[in-house]
Amino acid sequence: MSFRAPITAAAMALIAALASVPALADPPPATDPAMTRTGTISIETVGPRHERFAIASAAMRRVITVDVLRGSGSGPRPLLYLLDGVDGEAVSGWLTKGRAAEFFADKPVDVVLTSGGTGSMYSDWMRRDATLGLNRWETFLTAELPPIIESYLKTDGRRAIAGVSMGAQAAMMLAQRYPGRYRAVAGMSGCYSTADDLGRAVTTITVASRGGNVENLWGPPGSPEWSAHDSLLGAPQLRGTTIYLSAATGLPTDADLVAVSHSPELVEALKTAGGGLALEAGARSCTERFAARLAELNIPATVDYAPTGMHTWPDFEAQLPRAWRVLAPALGLPDPP
């Protein structure tokens, strides 16, 4: 059975905002054909209860950087995988811009944050891309990384996954493609379809905004893998999983306005703010469509619509505590205050 919902003006604004982002021209990540075994290369101590792993990925033939925030108290603890957005920088934006380390410092949960997934949708690509390289992120996140990290941390076996923007879409994809693996999933300011007109447009432009060719991802739009990654179509697989969704309106908060006013490049900051407005308005439309799908199936979900907030890190940071209030009980932890 297919599910289709109308594309709103806000969703069209999202498509326009994504299309206006210039594609990057950086060379693809280098690969090593001899890297045929997955394992830890090094562990660096970054700070108290903060370690940075260099992990050889046989699937991607390169070294992936993974940050680990150890939770408070004595173990074993549950684990939260926290996915970054489309930029996929050398260190997760959750750490450099979203203050995740500060937020989780007193929480009894271990947090795992990957880096370098630029424009990848955190998925297994059908082909190597000339710009974005070899991407087998689904394999890395579900098969290669967990045995290494969860054994090292001696976790209690309870997992959740969350993400923002592109990472929100990927978190929901992984939760519906691997039913029961995660007790809870949180999507903040994301879109969740890939097979309908809106989903194809958003996915295509997300990949293209970082220089990639979307046909290298799941084949030509409309191919079976596009449907297989559509969380509206795969929503029945989420039954029994605790679900949190959030999005704002695109209207700037006081923090957004202060950040713009303090920018040394005020004109560029204003342009970015305009894009952030459109992106968040579109994410709100995407979230409403997905929430309606879950309601149609009588699948419970906590949906949080903020009256203000753009598609920017100060606003993502504000969403994190609200998501945690839903994730924590699902992981067997006390309800946060």
HELIX and SHEET records of a PDB file:
HELIX    1   1 ALA A    9  ALA A   19  1                                  11    
HELIX    2   2 GLY A   93  THR A   96  1                                   4    
HELIX    3   3 ALA A  100  PHE A  104  1                                   5    
HELIX    4   4 TRP A  137  THR A  139  1                                   3    
HELIX    5   5 PHE A  140  GLU A  144  3                                   5    
HELIX    6   6 LEU A  145  LEU A  153  1                                   9    
HELIX    7   7 MET A  166  ARG A  177  1                                  12    
HELIX    8   8 ASP A  197  ALA A  208  1                                  12    
HELIX    9   9 GLU A  215  TRP A  218  1                                   4    
HELIX   10  10 PRO A  224  ALA A  228  1                                   5    
HELIX   11  11 ALA A  235  LEU A  238  5                                   4    
HELIX   12  12 ASP A  254  SER A  261  1                                   8    
HELIX   13  13 LEU A  266  GLU A  296  1                                  31    
HELIX   14  14 TRP A  313  ALA A  330  1                                  18    
SHEET    1   A 9 GLY A  39  GLY A  47  0                                        
SHEET    2   A 9 HIS A  50  SER A  57 -1                                        
SHEET    3   A 9 ARG A  62  LEU A  69 -1                                        
SHEET    4   A 9 ASP A 110  THR A 114 -1                                        
SHEET    5   A 9 LEU A  79  LEU A  83  1                                        
SHEET    6   A 9 ARG A 159  VAL A 164  1                                        
SHEET    7   A 9 ALA A 184  MET A 188  1                                        
SHEET    8   A 9 THR A 242  ALA A 247  1                                        
SHEET    9   A 9 THR A 302  TYR A 305  1                                        
END                                                                             
